[in-house]
């Protein structure tokens, strides 16, 4: 008996949910008519604008422009009449169904969720769910923290004694020493109310490559690493060190706030310029040197040397970026030496992509 009752409730509910309400169907037709009219008027405005531009550039005469405008107006008026007539036929059919009792009016049904069984009326109250959806939407708007996928790439090199001019005499190829960075960040607004100031933090994996000039390669001498000339002619000499870092930035996001229909103002991000100032700390996961050359017999030799090369395990430094809609310029500088017992520090310049 319970199963039969549940089946009747289910079937009746589906049937009632599909039943048309006269006022709502009329409103739908009205909306379609408004949409047709607006679409055709907008198209007419675009054509008139194009005609005026041709007139200003003397491509057509004033009389020709007048004729073209009249033709365009007549065409779109005919289109409105044609498409609206279809909606008017639907409205006439709707009125006929109302007269014949095939369609109910708003006075016949309190809501779309009312159904009846054996003369008794029942109502499914979904207002609570709708209120929950509204509340969820408001919470989403007010979120202070968002997440981003970060990807960066560019050139990598070193400075000696914190002197920028030392790049001119660097032992590494500037455009061929690359870095790549992949990570995730969290961006938290510092105030409860909409503002432009955020704290951005996260984690990244870095692949730093240094390609030596003048046929040099890295050699461990005692407790330090230096560059020496290789006895063979090298076609590849690359030192790669992989790091895990934890960046932290104070970010200023100048995106324009958004105002919703209920009057609430919320901030938007990554819609305009962003400026980030801060730094990072981390540690190295591994270091390898890749060498490639041909021996006396002309055989290509590829060497992969795994060693820490007396690099500092932990690293920290400064970083900054300037971006527009999440795409911008990026700079990083290590404050601690790259190799132990040296004054060599890593510097990186490139592009950064923050995908919100």
Rosetta blueprint (number, residue, H / E / L):
1 X L
2 X H
3 X H
4 X H
5 X H
6 X H
7 X H
8 X H
9 X H
10 X H
11 X H
12 X H
13 X H
14 X H
15 X H
16 X H
17 X H
18 X H
19 X L
20 X L
21 X E
22 X H
23 X H
24 X H
25 X H
26 X H
27 X H
28 X H
29 X H
30 X H
31 X H
32 X H
33 X H
34 X H
35 X H
36 X H
37 X H
38 X H
39 X H
40 X H
41 X H
42 X H
43 X H
44 X H
45 X H
46 X H
47 X H
48 X H
49 X H
50 X H
51 X H
52 X H
53 X H
54 X H
55 X H
56 X H
57 X L
58 X L
59 X L
60 X L
61 X L
62 X H
63 X H
64 X H
65 X H
66 X H
67 X H
68 X H
69 X H
70 X H
71 X H
72 X H
73 X H
74 X H
75 X H
76 X H
77 X H
78 X H
79 X H
80 X H
81 X H
82 X H
83 X H
84 X H
85 X H
86 X H
87 X H
88 X H
89 X H
90 X H
91 X H
92 X H
93 X H
94 X H
95 X H
96 X H
97 X H
98 X H
99 X H
100 X L
101 X L
102 X L
103 X L
104 X E
105 X L
106 X H
107 X H
108 X H
109 X L
110 X L
111 X L
112 X L
113 X L
114 X E
115 X E
116 X E
117 X E
118 X L
119 X L
120 X E
121 X E
122 X E
123 X E
124 X L
125 X L
126 X L
127 X H
128 X H
129 X H
130 X H
131 X H
132 X H
133 X H
134 X H
135 X H
136 X H
137 X H
138 X H
139 X H
140 X H
141 X H
142 X L
143 X L
144 X L
145 X E
146 X E
147 X E
148 X E
149 X E
150 X E
151 X E
152 X E
153 X E
154 X E
155 X E
156 X E
157 X E
158 X E
159 X E
160 X E
161 X L
162 X L
163 X E
164 X H
165 X H
166 X H
167 X H
168 X H
169 X H
170 X L
171 X L
172 X E
173 X L
174 X L
175 X L
176 X L
177 X L
178 X E
179 X E
180 X E
181 X E
182 X E
183 X E
184 X E
185 X E
186 X E
187 X E
188 X E
189 X E
190 X L
191 X L
192 X L
193 X L
194 X L
195 X L
196 X L
197 X E
198 X E
199 X E
200 X E
201 X E
202 X E
203 X E
204 X E
205 X E
206 X E
207 X E
208 X E
209 X E
210 X E
211 X E
212 X E
213 X L
214 X L
215 X L
216 X E
217 X E
218 X E
219 X E
220 X E
221 X E
222 X L
223 X L
224 X E
225 X E
226 X E
227 X E
228 X E
229 X E
230 X L
231 X L
232 X L
233 X L
234 X E
235 X E
236 X E
237 X E
238 X E
239 X E
240 X E
241 X E
242 X E
243 X E
244 X E
245 X E
246 X E
247 X E
248 X E
249 X E
250 X E
251 X E
252 X E
253 X E
254 X L
255 X L
256 X L
257 X L
258 X E
259 X E
260 X L
261 X L
262 X L
263 X L
264 X L
265 X E
266 X E
267 X L
268 X L
269 X L
270 X L
271 X L
272 X L
273 X E
274 X E
275 X E
276 X E
277 X E
278 X E
279 X E
280 X E
281 X E
282 X E
283 X E
284 X E
285 X E
286 X E
287 X E
288 X E
289 X E
290 X E
291 X E
292 X E
293 X E
294 X E
295 X L
296 X L
297 X L
298 X L
299 X L
300 X E
301 X E
302 X E
303 X E
304 X E
305 X E
306 X E
307 X L
308 X L
309 X L
310 X L
311 X E
312 X L
313 X L
314 X E
315 X E
316 X E
317 X E
318 X E
319 X E
320 X E
321 X E
322 X E
323 X E
324 X E
325 X L
326 X L
327 X E
328 X E
329 X E
330 X E
331 X E
332 X E
333 X E
334 X E
335 X L
336 X L
337 X L
338 X L
339 X E
340 X L
341 X L
342 X L
343 X L
344 X E
345 X E
346 X E
347 X E
348 X E
349 X E
350 X E
351 X E
352 X E
353 X E
354 X E
355 X E
356 X L
